[in-house]
């Protein structure tokens, strides 16, 4: 699996005098897509669908699709996204 690029979406959380940088949901989706596509982990496929349902309005789709192309998971992403839109993977 490739490392997320420097431009990957991040969530910044400030706790007292600490600043925490958390990977974006897009990279979590990519990680689960990799598990499904490359290792056949069906639970990861379900997680992709659920994450897409939960974060559909906030996902950086352009970034997610670029990463999926790089990781060789773009076809699975498109398939799961179609299912989510049809209400099959909620």
Secondary structure by P-SEA (a helix, b strand, c coil): ccccccccbbbbbbcccbbbbbbcaaaaaaaaaaaaaccccaaaaaaaaaaaaacccccaaaaaaaaaaaaccaaaaaaaaaaaaacccc
